[in-house]
Amino acid sequence: MTKGYPLKSIALTLPRVLWFYTRQLVWPAGLSVFYDTPFVDGPGARDFFLPLMGVAVFAAALAWLAR
């Protein structure tokens, strides 16, 4: 259940969250029990496209290393 958040905002926030945890996996700095991730309302370069490209590059690198 989304607790009142629009599905569009959840989908637009997903690349940012995945990129954040990918960075934490590679360089675990600033660790915390809870992380505040604000929702993304529109597909901007900084909040959507750059994290999406970063996650795609990381996934491609993992696939290449797995081969």
PDBQT receptor file of N, H, CA, C and O in Angstrom, charges set to zero:
ATOM      1  N   MET A   1       0.840  -1.174   0.000  1.00  0.00    +0.000 N 
ATOM      2  CA  MET A   1       0.000   0.000   0.000  1.00  0.00    +0.000 C 
ATOM      3  C   MET A   1       0.890   1.244   0.000  1.00  0.00    +0.000 C 
ATOM      4  O   MET A   1       1.936   1.247   0.650  1.00  0.00    +0.000 OA
ATOM      5  N   THR A   2       0.505   2.276  -0.699  1.00  0.00    +0.000 N 
ATOM      6  H   THR A   2      -0.345   2.274  -1.227  1.00  0.00    +0.000 HD
ATOM      7  CA  THR A   2       1.345   3.455  -0.884  1.00  0.00    +0.000 C 
ATOM      8  C   THR A   2       1.079   4.544   0.145  1.00  0.00    +0.000 C 
ATOM      9  O   THR A   2       1.791   5.548   0.132  1.00  0.00    +0.000 OA
ATOM     10  N   LYS A   3       0.138   4.419   1.002  1.00  0.00    +0.000 N 
ATOM     11  H   LYS A   3      -0.442   3.604   1.013  1.00  0.00    +0.000 HD
ATOM     12  CA  LYS A   3      -0.154   5.387   2.070  1.00  0.00    +0.000 C 
ATOM     13  C   LYS A   3      -0.386   6.798   1.528  1.00  0.00    +0.000 C 
ATOM     14  O   LYS A   3       0.063   7.773   2.130  1.00  0.00    +0.000 OA
ATOM     15  N   GLY A   4      -1.070   6.909   0.420  1.00  0.00    +0.000 N 
ATOM     16  H   GLY A   4      -1.434   6.117  -0.069  1.00  0.00    +0.000 HD
ATOM     17  CA  GLY A   4      -1.426   8.216  -0.099  1.00  0.00    +0.000 C 
ATOM     18  C   GLY A   4      -0.433   8.829  -1.059  1.00  0.00    +0.000 C 
ATOM     19  O   GLY A   4      -0.686   9.916  -1.577  1.00  0.00    +0.000 OA
ATOM     20  N   TYR A   5       0.690   8.177  -1.320  1.00  0.00    +0.000 N 
ATOM     21  H   TYR A   5       0.896   7.293  -0.899  1.00  0.00    +0.000 HD
ATOM     22  CA  TYR A   5       1.647   8.707  -2.279  1.00  0.00    +0.000 C 
ATOM     23  C   TYR A   5       1.266   8.239  -3.677  1.00  0.00    +0.000 C 
ATOM     24  O   TYR A   5       0.912   7.075  -3.864  1.00  0.00    +0.000 OA
ATOM     25  N   PRO A   6       1.335   9.125  -4.651  1.00  0.00    +0.000 N 
ATOM     26  CA  PRO A   6       0.980   8.722  -6.010  1.00  0.00    +0.000 C 
ATOM     27  C   PRO A   6       2.000   7.724  -6.574  1.00  0.00    +0.000 C 
ATOM     28  O   PRO A   6       3.192   7.804  -6.279  1.00  0.00    +0.000 OA
ATOM     29  N   LEU A   7       1.521   6.807  -7.370  1.00  0.00    +0.000 N 
ATOM     30  H   LEU A   7       0.552   6.741  -7.610  1.00  0.00    +0.000 HD
ATOM     31  CA  LEU A   7       2.380   5.795  -7.973  1.00  0.00    +0.000 C 
ATOM     32  C   LEU A   7       3.452   6.440  -8.857  1.00  0.00    +0.000 C 
ATOM     33  O   LEU A   7       4.560   5.914  -8.968  1.00  0.00    +0.000 OA
ATOM     34  N   LYS A   8       3.132   7.567  -9.480  1.00  0.00    +0.000 N 
ATOM     35  H   LYS A   8       2.232   7.994  -9.389  1.00  0.00    +0.000 HD
ATOM     36  CA  LYS A   8       4.103   8.279 -10.315  1.00  0.00    +0.000 C 
ATOM     37  C   LYS A   8       5.299   8.726  -9.485  1.00  0.00    +0.000 C 
ATOM     38  O   LYS A   8       6.440   8.571  -9.919  1.00  0.00    +0.000 OA
ATOM     39  N   SER A   9       5.057   9.275  -8.301  1.00  0.00    +0.000 N 
ATOM     40  H   SER A   9       4.130   9.400  -7.948  1.00  0.00    +0.000 HD
ATOM     41  CA  SER A   9       6.154   9.725  -7.441  1.00  0.00    +0.000 C 
ATOM     42  C   SER A   9       6.993   8.557  -6.954  1.00  0.00    +0.000 C 
ATOM     43  O   SER A   9       8.213   8.672  -6.839  1.00  0.00    +0.000 OA
ATOM     44  N   ILE A  10       6.363   7.457  -6.672  1.00  0.00    +0.000 N 
ATOM     45  H   ILE A  10       5.372   7.363  -6.765  1.00  0.00    +0.000 HD
ATOM     46  CA  ILE A  10       7.094   6.269  -6.231  1.00  0.00    +0.000 C 
ATOM     47  C   ILE A  10       7.979   5.755  -7.359  1.00  0.00    +0.000 C 
ATOM     48  O   ILE A  10       9.138   5.413  -7.125  1.00  0.00    +0.000 OA
ATOM     49  N   ALA A  11       7.451   5.694  -8.573  1.00  0.00    +0.000 N 
ATOM     50  H   ALA A  11       6.509   5.971  -8.763  1.00  0.00    +0.000 HD
ATOM     51  CA  ALA A  11       8.228   5.220  -9.724  1.00  0.00    +0.000 C 
ATOM     52  C   ALA A  11       9.377   6.169 -10.054  1.00  0.00    +0.000 C 
ATOM     53  O   ALA A  11      10.457   5.720 -10.438  1.00  0.00    +0.000 OA
ATOM     54  N   LEU A  12       9.155   7.476  -9.908  1.00  0.00    +0.000 N 
ATOM     55  H   LEU A  12       8.278   7.841  -9.596  1.00  0.00    +0.000 HD
ATOM     56  CA  LEU A  12      10.216   8.440 -10.197  1.00  0.00    +0.000 C 
ATOM     57  C   LEU A  12      11.287   8.456  -9.108  1.00  0.00    +0.000 C 
ATOM     58  O   LEU A  12      12.419   8.863  -9.368  1.00  0.00    +0.000 OA
ATOM     59  N   THR A  13      10.955   8.029  -7.914  1.00  0.00    +0.000 N 
ATOM     60  H   THR A  13      10.035   7.698  -7.703  1.00  0.00    +0.000 HD
ATOM     61  CA  THR A  13      11.905   8.009  -6.807  1.00  0.00    +0.000 C 
ATOM     62  C   THR A  13      12.757   6.744  -6.821  1.00  0.00    +0.000 C 
ATOM     63  O   THR A  13      13.848   6.741  -6.250  1.00  0.00    +0.000 OA
ATOM     64  N   LEU A  14      12.302   5.696  -7.442  1.00  0.00    +0.000 N 
ATOM     65  H   LEU A  14      11.416   5.699  -7.906  1.00  0.00    +0.000 HD
ATOM     66  CA  LEU A  14      13.002   4.415  -7.424  1.00  0.00    +0.000 C 
ATOM     67  C   LEU A  14      14.446   4.497  -7.926  1.00  0.00    +0.000 C 
ATOM     68  O   LEU A  14      15.322   3.947  -7.259  1.00  0.00    +0.000 OA
ATOM     69  N   PRO A  15      14.757   5.149  -9.063  1.00  0.00    +0.000 N 
ATOM     70  CA  PRO A  15      16.168   5.220  -9.477  1.00  0.00    +0.000 C 
ATOM     71  C   PRO A  15      17.055   5.942  -8.465  1.00  0.00    +0.000 C 
ATOM     72  O   PRO A  15      18.210   5.563  -8.271  1.00  0.00    +0.000 OA
ATOM     73  N   ARG A  16      16.528   6.965  -7.827  1.00  0.00    +0.000 N 
ATOM     74  H   ARG A  16      15.589   7.273  -7.984  1.00  0.00    +0.000 HD
ATOM     75  CA  ARG A  16      17.306   7.703  -6.829  1.00  0.00    +0.000 C 
ATOM     76  C   ARG A  16      17.626   6.818  -5.625  1.00  0.00    +0.000 C 
ATOM     77  O   ARG A  16      18.743   6.848  -5.109  1.00  0.00    +0.000 OA
ATOM     78  N   VAL A  17      16.658   6.039  -5.185  1.00  0.00    +0.000 N 
ATOM     79  H   VAL A  17      15.750   6.015  -5.605  1.00  0.00    +0.000 HD
ATOM     80  CA  VAL A  17      16.875   5.144  -4.050  1.00  0.00    +0.000 C 
ATOM     81  C   VAL A  17      17.846   4.034  -4.424  1.00  0.00    +0.000 C 
ATOM     82  O   VAL A  17      18.733   3.703  -3.637  1.00  0.00    +0.000 OA
ATOM     83  N   LEU A  18      17.693   3.452  -5.614  1.00  0.00    +0.000 N 
ATOM     84  H   LEU A  18      16.972   3.721  -6.253  1.00  0.00    +0.000 HD
ATOM     85  CA  LEU A  18      18.613   2.407  -6.055  1.00  0.00    +0.000 C 
ATOM     86  C   LEU A  18      20.035   2.937  -6.183  1.00  0.00    +0.000 C 
ATOM     87  O   LEU A  18      20.986   2.248  -5.813  1.00  0.00    +0.000 OA
ATOM     88  N   TRP A  19      20.191   4.149  -6.699  1.00  0.00    +0.000 N 
ATOM     89  H   TRP A  19      19.419   4.708  -6.999  1.00  0.00    +0.000 HD
ATOM     90  CA  TRP A  19      21.515   4.751  -6.819  1.00  0.00    +0.000 C 
ATOM     91  C   TRP A  19      22.119   5.016  -5.440  1.00  0.00    +0.000 C 
ATOM     92  O   TRP A  19      23.317   4.816  -5.242  1.00  0.00    +0.000 OA
ATOM     93  N   PHE A  20      21.307   5.461  -4.497  1.00  0.00    +0.000 N 
ATOM     94  H   PHE A  20      20.334   5.623  -4.658  1.00  0.00    +0.000 HD
ATOM     95  CA  PHE A  20      21.798   5.708  -3.144  1.00  0.00    +0.000 C 
ATOM     96  C   PHE A  20      22.345   4.426  -2.525  1.00  0.00    +0.000 C 
ATOM     97  O   PHE A  20      23.436   4.432  -1.955  1.00  0.00    +0.000 OA
ATOM     98  N   TYR A  21      21.603   3.332  -2.630  1.00  0.00    +0.000 N 
ATOM     99  H   TYR A  21      20.716   3.327  -3.093  1.00  0.00    +0.000 HD
ATOM    100  CA  TYR A  21      22.049   2.080  -2.036  1.00  0.00    +0.000 C 
ATOM    101  C   TYR A  21      23.192   1.461  -2.820  1.00  0.00    +0.000 C 
ATOM    102  O   TYR A  21      23.996   0.728  -2.244  1.00  0.00    +0.000 OA
ATOM    103  N   THR A  22      23.291   1.729  -4.110  1.00  0.00    +0.000 N 
ATOM    104  H   THR A  22      22.638   2.324  -4.578  1.00  0.00    +0.000 HD
ATOM    105  CA  THR A  22      24.447   1.267  -4.886  1.00  0.00    +0.000 C 
ATOM    106  C   THR A  22      25.708   1.979  -4.406  1.00  0.00    +0.000 C 
ATOM    107  O   THR A  22      26.756   1.355  -4.241  1.00  0.00    +0.000 OA
ATOM    108  N   ARG A  23      25.601   3.288  -4.183  1.00  0.00    +0.000 N 
ATOM    109  H   ARG A  23      24.750   3.795  -4.317  1.00  0.00    +0.000 HD
ATOM    110  CA  ARG A  23      26.749   4.028  -3.649  1.00  0.00    +0.000 C 
ATOM    111  C   ARG A  23      27.114   3.530  -2.254  1.00  0.00    +0.000 C 
ATOM    112  O   ARG A  23      28.297   3.415  -1.936  1.00  0.00    +0.000 OA
ATOM    113  N   GLN A  24      26.135   3.237  -1.428  1.00  0.00    +0.000 N 
ATOM    114  H   GLN A  24      25.174   3.331  -1.686  1.00  0.00    +0.000 HD
ATOM    115  CA  GLN A  24      26.402   2.721  -0.085  1.00  0.00    +0.000 C 
ATOM    116  C   GLN A  24      27.074   1.351  -0.164  1.00  0.00    +0.000 C 
ATOM    117  O   GLN A  24      27.903   1.023   0.685  1.00  0.00    +0.000 OA
ATOM    118  N   LEU A  25      26.731   0.557  -1.159  1.00  0.00    +0.000 N 
ATOM    119  H   LEU A  25      26.057   0.823  -1.849  1.00  0.00    +0.000 HD
ATOM    120  CA  LEU A  25      27.352  -0.754  -1.334  1.00  0.00    +0.000 C 
ATOM    121  C   LEU A  25      28.813  -0.614  -1.729  1.00  0.00    +0.000 C 
ATOM    122  O   LEU A  25      29.664  -1.363  -1.250  1.00  0.00    +0.000 OA
ATOM    123  N   VAL A  26      29.104   0.342  -2.602  1.00  0.00    +0.000 N 
ATOM    124  H   VAL A  26      28.413   0.950  -2.992  1.00  0.00    +0.000 HD
ATOM    125  CA  VAL A  26      30.472   0.543  -3.081  1.00  0.00    +0.000 C 
ATOM    126  C   VAL A  26      31.315   1.294  -2.064  1.00  0.00    +0.000 C 
ATOM    127  O   VAL A  26      32.452   0.907  -1.794  1.00  0.00    +0.000 OA
ATOM    128  N   TRP A  27      30.772   2.359  -1.500  1.00  0.00    +0.000 N 
ATOM    129  H   TRP A  27      29.848   2.673  -1.719  1.00  0.00    +0.000 HD
ATOM    130  CA  TRP A  27      31.503   3.188  -0.533  1.00  0.00    +0.000 C 
ATOM    131  C   TRP A  27      30.585   3.483   0.651  1.00  0.00    +0.000 C 
ATOM    132  O   TRP A  27      29.841   4.463   0.620  1.00  0.00    +0.000 OA
ATOM    133  N   PRO A  28      30.624   2.658   1.686  1.00  0.00    +0.000 N 
ATOM    134  CA  PRO A  28      29.687   2.812   2.817  1.00  0.00    +0.000 C 
ATOM    135  C   PRO A  28      30.080   3.932   3.773  1.00  0.00    +0.000 C 
ATOM    136  O   PRO A  28      30.630   3.686   4.846  1.00  0.00    +0.000 OA
ATOM    137  N   ALA A  29      29.791   5.156   3.371  1.00  0.00    +0.000 N 
ATOM    138  H   ALA A  29      29.344   5.356   2.499  1.00  0.00    +0.000 HD
ATOM    139  CA  ALA A  29      30.086   6.313   4.218  1.00  0.00    +0.000 C 
ATOM    140  C   ALA A  29      28.774   6.930   4.686  1.00  0.00    +0.000 C 
ATOM    141  O   ALA A  29      27.786   6.928   3.952  1.00  0.00    +0.000 OA
ATOM    142  N   GLY A  30      28.764   7.448   5.883  1.00  0.00    +0.000 N 
ATOM    143  H   GLY A  30      29.567   7.450   6.479  1.00  0.00    +0.000 HD
ATOM    144  CA  GLY A  30      27.563   8.084   6.416  1.00  0.00    +0.000 C 
ATOM    145  C   GLY A  30      26.449   7.098   6.694  1.00  0.00    +0.000 C 
ATOM    146  O   GLY A  30      25.285   7.352   6.381  1.00  0.00    +0.000 OA
ATOM    147  N   LEU A  31      26.811   5.971   7.284  1.00  0.00    +0.000 N 
ATOM    148  H   LEU A  31      27.756   5.764   7.538  1.00  0.00    +0.000 HD
ATOM    149  CA  LEU A  31      25.814   4.934   7.562  1.00  0.00    +0.000 C 
ATOM    150  C   LEU A  31      24.851   5.372   8.650  1.00  0.00    +0.000 C 
ATOM    151  O   LEU A  31      25.215   6.110   9.565  1.00  0.00    +0.000 OA
ATOM    152  N   SER A  32      23.617   4.906   8.535  1.00  0.00    +0.000 N 
ATOM    153  H   SER A  32      23.321   4.307   7.791  1.00  0.00    +0.000 HD
ATOM    154  CA  SER A  32      22.581   5.248   9.494  1.00  0.00    +0.000 C 
ATOM    155  C   SER A  32      21.559   4.116   9.538  1.00  0.00    +0.000 C 
ATOM    156  O   SER A  32      21.524   3.259   8.655  1.00  0.00    +0.000 OA
ATOM    157  N   VAL A  33      20.755   4.126  10.549  1.00  0.00    +0.000 N 
ATOM    158  H   VAL A  33      20.784   4.821  11.267  1.00  0.00    +0.000 HD
ATOM    159  CA  VAL A  33      19.681   3.138  10.647  1.00  0.00    +0.000 C 
ATOM    160  C   VAL A  33      18.546   3.507   9.699  1.00  0.00    +0.000 C 
ATOM    161  O   VAL A  33      17.965   2.639   9.048  1.00  0.00    +0.000 OA
ATOM    162  N   PHE A  34      18.237   4.790   9.626  1.00  0.00    +0.000 N 
ATOM    163  H   PHE A  34      18.710   5.495  10.155  1.00  0.00    +0.000 HD
ATOM    164  CA  PHE A  34      17.171   5.280   8.756  1.00  0.00    +0.000 C 
ATOM    165  C   PHE A  34      17.720   6.363   7.838  1.00  0.00    +0.000 C 
ATOM    166  O   PHE A  34      18.534   7.186   8.259  1.00  0.00    +0.000 OA
ATOM    167  N   TYR A  35      17.278   6.363   6.594  1.00  0.00    +0.000 N 
ATOM    168  H   TYR A  35      16.617   5.695   6.253  1.00  0.00    +0.000 HD
ATOM    169  CA  TYR A  35      17.686   7.362   5.614  1.00  0.00    +0.000 C 
ATOM    170  C   TYR A  35      16.448   8.127   5.151  1.00  0.00    +0.000 C 
ATOM    171  O   TYR A  35      15.406   7.532   4.877  1.00  0.00    +0.000 OA
ATOM    172  N   ASP A  36      16.572   9.432   5.069  1.00  0.00    +0.000 N 
ATOM    173  H   ASP A  36      17.419   9.915   5.291  1.00  0.00    +0.000 HD
ATOM    174  CA  ASP A  36      15.478  10.271   4.602  1.00  0.00    +0.000 C 
ATOM    175  C   ASP A  36      15.631  10.471   3.099  1.00  0.00    +0.000 C 
ATOM    176  O   ASP A  36      16.571  11.127   2.650  1.00  0.00    +0.000 OA
ATOM    177  N   THR A  37      14.727   9.918   2.335  1.00  0.00    +0.000 N 
ATOM    178  H   THR A  37      13.963   9.385   2.700  1.00  0.00    +0.000 HD
ATOM    179  CA  THR A  37      14.744  10.068   0.888  1.00  0.00    +0.000 C 
ATOM    180  C   THR A  37      13.462  10.760   0.469  1.00  0.00    +0.000 C 
ATOM    181  O   THR A  37      12.394  10.148   0.480  1.00  0.00    +0.000 OA
ATOM    182  N   PRO A  38      13.555  12.026   0.100  1.00  0.00    +0.000 N 
ATOM    183  CA  PRO A  38      12.342  12.726  -0.341  1.00  0.00    +0.000 C 
ATOM    184  C   PRO A  38      11.855  12.187  -1.685  1.00  0.00    +0.000 C 
ATOM    185  O   PRO A  38      12.646  11.735  -2.514  1.00  0.00    +0.000 OA
ATOM    186  N   PHE A  39      10.561  12.242  -1.880  1.00  0.00    +0.000 N 
ATOM    187  H   PHE A  39       9.918  12.609  -1.207  1.00  0.00    +0.000 HD
ATOM    188  CA  PHE A  39       9.988  11.755  -3.132  1.00  0.00    +0.000 C 
ATOM    189  C   PHE A  39      10.321  12.698  -4.275  1.00  0.00    +0.000 C 
ATOM    190  O   PHE A  39      10.420  13.911  -4.089  1.00  0.00    +0.000 OA
ATOM    191  N   VAL A  40      10.494  12.126  -5.460  1.00  0.00    +0.000 N 
ATOM    192  H   VAL A  40      10.414  11.140  -5.611  1.00  0.00    +0.000 HD
ATOM    193  CA  VAL A  40      10.753  12.890  -6.676  1.00  0.00    +0.000 C 
ATOM    194  C   VAL A  40       9.413  13.108  -7.366  1.00  0.00    +0.000 C 
ATOM    195  O   VAL A  40       8.672  12.158  -7.618  1.00  0.00    +0.000 OA
ATOM    196  N   ASP A  41       9.109  14.372  -7.670  1.00  0.00    +0.000 N 
ATOM    197  H   ASP A  41       9.711  15.143  -7.465  1.00  0.00    +0.000 HD
ATOM    198  CA  ASP A  41       7.820  14.684  -8.282  1.00  0.00    +0.000 C 
ATOM    199  C   ASP A  41       7.881  14.776  -9.800  1.00  0.00    +0.000 C 
ATOM    200  O   ASP A  41       6.866  14.583 -10.470  1.00  0.00    +0.000 OA
ATOM    201  N   GLY A  42       9.048  15.067 -10.351  1.00  0.00    +0.000 N 
ATOM    202  H   GLY A  42       9.873  15.224  -9.807  1.00  0.00    +0.000 HD
ATOM    203  CA  GLY A  42       9.176  15.203 -11.797  1.00  0.00    +0.000 C 
ATOM    204  C   GLY A  42      10.491  14.623 -12.267  1.00  0.00    +0.000 C 
ATOM    205  O   GLY A  42      11.454  14.572 -11.501  1.00  0.00    +0.000 OA
ATOM    206  N   PRO A  43      10.548  14.180 -13.523  1.00  0.00    +0.000 N 
ATOM    207  CA  PRO A  43      11.766  13.546 -14.028  1.00  0.00    +0.000 C 
ATOM    208  C   PRO A  43      12.841  14.574 -14.389  1.00  0.00    +0.000 C 
ATOM    209  O   PRO A  43      13.011  14.908 -15.562  1.00  0.00    +0.000 OA
ATOM    210  N   GLY A  44      13.553  15.066 -13.402  1.00  0.00    +0.000 N 
ATOM    211  H   GLY A  44      13.415  14.795 -12.450  1.00  0.00    +0.000 HD
ATOM    212  CA  GLY A  44      14.642  16.002 -13.633  1.00  0.00    +0.000 C 
ATOM    213  C   GLY A  44      15.952  15.264 -13.834  1.00  0.00    +0.000 C 
ATOM    214  O   GLY A  44      16.045  14.066 -13.565  1.00  0.00    +0.000 OA
ATOM    215  N   ALA A  45      16.957  15.974 -14.303  1.00  0.00    +0.000 N 
ATOM    216  H   ALA A  45      16.881  16.947 -14.522  1.00  0.00    +0.000 HD
ATOM    217  CA  ALA A  45      18.250  15.353 -14.581  1.00  0.00    +0.000 C 
ATOM    218  C   ALA A  45      18.918  14.851 -13.299  1.00  0.00    +0.000 C 
ATOM    219  O   ALA A  45      19.407  13.722 -13.251  1.00  0.00    +0.000 OA
ATOM    220  N   ARG A  46      18.938  15.685 -12.271  1.00  0.00    +0.000 N 
ATOM    221  H   ARG A  46      18.541  16.602 -12.310  1.00  0.00    +0.000 HD
ATOM    222  CA  ARG A  46      19.650  15.333 -11.039  1.00  0.00    +0.000 C 
ATOM    223  C   ARG A  46      18.935  14.262 -10.223  1.00  0.00    +0.000 C 
ATOM    224  O   ARG A  46      19.586  13.416  -9.609  1.00  0.00    +0.000 OA
ATOM    225  N   ASP A  47      17.644  14.289 -10.211  1.00  0.00    +0.000 N 
ATOM    226  H   ASP A  47      17.116  14.976 -10.710  1.00  0.00    +0.000 HD
ATOM    227  CA  ASP A  47      16.884  13.383  -9.347  1.00  0.00    +0.000 C 
ATOM    228  C   ASP A  47      16.405  12.113 -10.041  1.00  0.00    +0.000 C 
ATOM    229  O   ASP A  47      16.023  11.155  -9.370  1.00  0.00    +0.000 OA
ATOM    230  N   PHE A  48      16.419  12.090 -11.374  1.00  0.00    +0.000 N 
ATOM    231  H   PHE A  48      16.729  12.869 -11.919  1.00  0.00    +0.000 HD
ATOM    232  CA  PHE A  48      15.895  10.908 -12.052  1.00  0.00    +0.000 C 
ATOM    233  C   PHE A  48      16.865  10.337 -13.085  1.00  0.00    +0.000 C 
ATOM    234  O   PHE A  48      17.231   9.164 -13.002  1.00  0.00    +0.000 OA
ATOM    235  N   PHE A  49      17.282  11.146 -14.054  1.00  0.00    +0.000 N 
ATOM    236  H   PHE A  49      16.984  12.098 -14.121  1.00  0.00    +0.000 HD
ATOM    237  CA  PHE A  49      18.059  10.612 -15.173  1.00  0.00    +0.000 C 
ATOM    238  C   PHE A  49      19.485  10.222 -14.788  1.00  0.00    +0.000 C 
ATOM    239  O   PHE A  49      19.949   9.159 -15.200  1.00  0.00    +0.000 OA
ATOM    240  N   LEU A  50      20.185  11.032 -14.025  1.00  0.00    +0.000 N 
ATOM    241  H   LEU A  50      19.808  11.895 -13.690  1.00  0.00    +0.000 HD
ATOM    242  CA  LEU A  50      21.541  10.670 -13.603  1.00  0.00    +0.000 C 
ATOM    243  C   LEU A  50      21.564   9.435 -12.704  1.00  0.00    +0.000 C 
ATOM    244  O   LEU A  50      22.389   8.547 -12.923  1.00  0.00    +0.000 OA
ATOM    245  N   PRO A  51      20.683   9.346 -11.695  1.00  0.00    +0.000 N 
ATOM    246  CA  PRO A  51      20.659   8.094 -10.920  1.00  0.00    +0.000 C 
ATOM    247  C   PRO A  51      20.279   6.879 -11.766  1.00  0.00    +0.000 C 
ATOM    248  O   PRO A  51      20.804   5.786 -11.558  1.00  0.00    +0.000 OA
ATOM    249  N   LEU A  52      19.372   7.071 -12.714  1.00  0.00    +0.000 N 
ATOM    250  H   LEU A  52      18.945   7.960 -12.884  1.00  0.00    +0.000 HD
ATOM    251  CA  LEU A  52      18.978   5.962 -13.588  1.00  0.00    +0.000 C 
ATOM    252  C   LEU A  52      20.161   5.490 -14.425  1.00  0.00    +0.000 C 
ATOM    253  O   LEU A  52      20.369   4.287 -14.583  1.00  0.00    +0.000 OA
ATOM    254  N   MET A  53      20.934   6.428 -14.961  1.00  0.00    +0.000 N 
ATOM    255  H   MET A  53      20.764   7.405 -14.833  1.00  0.00    +0.000 HD
ATOM    256  CA  MET A  53      22.114   6.059 -15.746  1.00  0.00    +0.000 C 
ATOM    257  C   MET A  53      23.174   5.420 -14.865  1.00  0.00    +0.000 C 
ATOM    258  O   MET A  53      23.835   4.472 -15.290  1.00  0.00    +0.000 OA
ATOM    259  N   GLY A  54      23.350   5.914 -13.652  1.00  0.00    +0.000 N 
ATOM    260  H   GLY A  54      22.814   6.684 -13.307  1.00  0.00    +0.000 HD
ATOM    261  CA  GLY A  54      24.320   5.322 -12.739  1.00  0.00    +0.000 C 
ATOM    262  C   GLY A  54      23.987   3.886 -12.385  1.00  0.00    +0.000 C 
ATOM    263  O   GLY A  54      24.867   3.026 -12.361  1.00  0.00    +0.000 OA
ATOM    264  N   VAL A  55      22.730   3.628 -12.114  1.00  0.00    +0.000 N 
ATOM    265  H   VAL A  55      22.015   4.327 -12.133  1.00  0.00    +0.000 HD
ATOM    266  CA  VAL A  55      22.304   2.260 -11.797  1.00  0.00    +0.000 C 
ATOM    267  C   VAL A  55      22.454   1.363 -13.030  1.00  0.00    +0.000 C 
ATOM    268  O   VAL A  55      22.851   0.204 -12.906  1.00  0.00    +0.000 OA
ATOM    269  N   ALA A  56      22.142   1.889 -14.210  1.00  0.00    +0.000 N 
ATOM    270  H   ALA A  56      21.820   2.831 -14.311  1.00  0.00    +0.000 HD
ATOM    271  CA  ALA A  56      22.273   1.106 -15.443  1.00  0.00    +0.000 C 
ATOM    272  C   ALA A  56      23.737   0.759 -15.713  1.00  0.00    +0.000 C 
ATOM    273  O   ALA A  56      24.046  -0.368 -16.099  1.00  0.00    +0.000 OA
ATOM    274  N   VAL A  57      24.636   1.719 -15.512  1.00  0.00    +0.000 N 
ATOM    275  H   VAL A  57      24.385   2.635 -15.198  1.00  0.00    +0.000 HD
ATOM    276  CA  VAL A  57      26.068   1.458 -15.709  1.00  0.00    +0.000 C 
ATOM    277  C   VAL A  57      26.563   0.441 -14.694  1.00  0.00    +0.000 C 
ATOM    278  O   VAL A  57      27.324  -0.460 -15.048  1.00  0.00    +0.000 OA
ATOM    279  N   PHE A  58      26.150   0.566 -13.446  1.00  0.00    +0.000 N 
ATOM    280  H   PHE A  58      25.532   1.298 -13.159  1.00  0.00    +0.000 HD
ATOM    281  CA  PHE A  58      26.560  -0.389 -12.416  1.00  0.00    +0.000 C 
ATOM    282  C   PHE A  58      26.039  -1.792 -12.734  1.00  0.00    +0.000 C 
ATOM    283  O   PHE A  58      26.770  -2.772 -12.587  1.00  0.00    +0.000 OA
ATOM    284  N   ALA A  59      24.790  -1.891 -13.164  1.00  0.00    +0.000 N 
ATOM    285  H   ALA A  59      24.196  -1.095 -13.283  1.00  0.00    +0.000 HD
ATOM    286  CA  ALA A  59      24.226  -3.196 -13.521  1.00  0.00    +0.000 C 
ATOM    287  C   ALA A  59      24.940  -3.784 -14.734  1.00  0.00    +0.000 C 
ATOM    288  O   ALA A  59      25.181  -4.991 -14.782  1.00  0.00    +0.000 OA
ATOM    289  N   ALA A  60      25.280  -2.953 -15.712  1.00  0.00    +0.000 N 
ATOM    290  H   ALA A  60      25.084  -1.973 -15.673  1.00  0.00    +0.000 HD
ATOM    291  CA  ALA A  60      26.006  -3.443 -16.886  1.00  0.00    +0.000 C 
ATOM    292  C   ALA A  60      27.404  -3.919 -16.497  1.00  0.00    +0.000 C 
ATOM    293  O   ALA A  60      27.883  -4.928 -17.015  1.00  0.00    +0.000 OA
ATOM    294  N   ALA A  61      28.057  -3.199 -15.590  1.00  0.00    +0.000 N 
ATOM    295  H   ALA A  61      27.668  -2.380 -15.169  1.00  0.00    +0.000 HD
ATOM    296  CA  ALA A  61      29.379  -3.620 -15.126  1.00  0.00    +0.000 C 
ATOM    297  C   ALA A  61      29.304  -4.944 -14.378  1.00  0.00    +0.000 C 
ATOM    298  O   ALA A  61      30.168  -5.804 -14.553  1.00  0.00    +0.000 OA
ATOM    299  N   LEU A  62      28.289  -5.117 -13.553  1.00  0.00    +0.000 N 
ATOM    300  H   LEU A  62      27.588  -4.419 -13.411  1.00  0.00    +0.000 HD
ATOM    301  CA  LEU A  62      28.111  -6.396 -12.859  1.00  0.00    +0.000 C 
ATOM    302  C   LEU A  62      27.839  -7.527 -13.837  1.00  0.00    +0.000 C 
ATOM    303  O   LEU A  62      28.375  -8.624 -13.682  1.00  0.00    +0.000 OA
ATOM    304  N   ALA A  63      27.014  -7.272 -14.838  1.00  0.00    +0.000 N 
ATOM    305  H   ALA A  63      26.578  -6.380 -14.963  1.00  0.00    +0.000 HD
ATOM    306  CA  ALA A  63      26.735  -8.306 -15.845  1.00  0.00    +0.000 C 
ATOM    307  C   ALA A  63      27.987  -8.643 -16.631  1.00  0.00    +0.000 C 
ATOM    308  O   ALA A  63      28.222  -9.809 -16.947  1.00  0.00    +0.000 OA
ATOM    309  N   TRP A  64      28.800  -7.633 -16.954  1.00  0.00    +0.000 N 
ATOM    310  H   TRP A  64      28.608  -6.686 -16.698  1.00  0.00    +0.000 HD
ATOM    311  CA  TRP A  64      30.029  -7.874 -17.690  1.00  0.00    +0.000 C 
ATOM    312  C   TRP A  64      31.021  -8.683 -16.839  1.00  0.00    +0.000 C 
ATOM    313  O   TRP A  64      31.687  -9.586 -17.346  1.00  0.00    +0.000 OA
ATOM    314  N   LEU A  65      31.115  -8.351 -15.544  1.00  0.00    +0.000 N 
ATOM    315  H   LEU A  65      30.575  -7.618 -15.132  1.00  0.00    +0.000 HD
ATOM    316  CA  LEU A  65      32.021  -9.090 -14.666  1.00  0.00    +0.000 C 
ATOM    317  C   LEU A  65      31.531 -10.517 -14.422  1.00  0.00    +0.000 C 
ATOM    318  O   LEU A  65      32.342 -11.417 -14.205  1.00  0.00    +0.000 OA
ATOM    319  N   ALA A  66      30.240 -10.729 -14.455  1.00  0.00    +0.000 N 
ATOM    320  H   ALA A  66      29.581  -9.998 -14.631  1.00  0.00    +0.000 HD
ATOM    321  CA  ALA A  66      29.688 -12.066 -14.225  1.00  0.00    +0.000 C 
ATOM    322  C   ALA A  66      29.915 -12.993 -15.427  1.00  0.00    +0.000 C 
ATOM    323  O   ALA A  66      29.911 -14.216 -15.288  1.00  0.00    +0.000 OA
ATOM    324  N   ARG A  67      30.111 -12.397 -16.601  1.00  0.00    +0.000 N 
ATOM    325  H   ARG A  67      30.114 -11.403 -16.714  1.00  0.00    +0.000 HD
ATOM    326  CA  ARG A  67      30.352 -13.210 -17.790  1.00  0.00    +0.000 C 
ATOM    327  C   ARG A  67      31.697 -13.796 -17.689  1.00  0.00    +0.000 C 
ATOM    328  O   ARG A  67      32.122 -14.525 -18.585  1.00  0.00    +0.000 OA
TER     329      ARG A  67
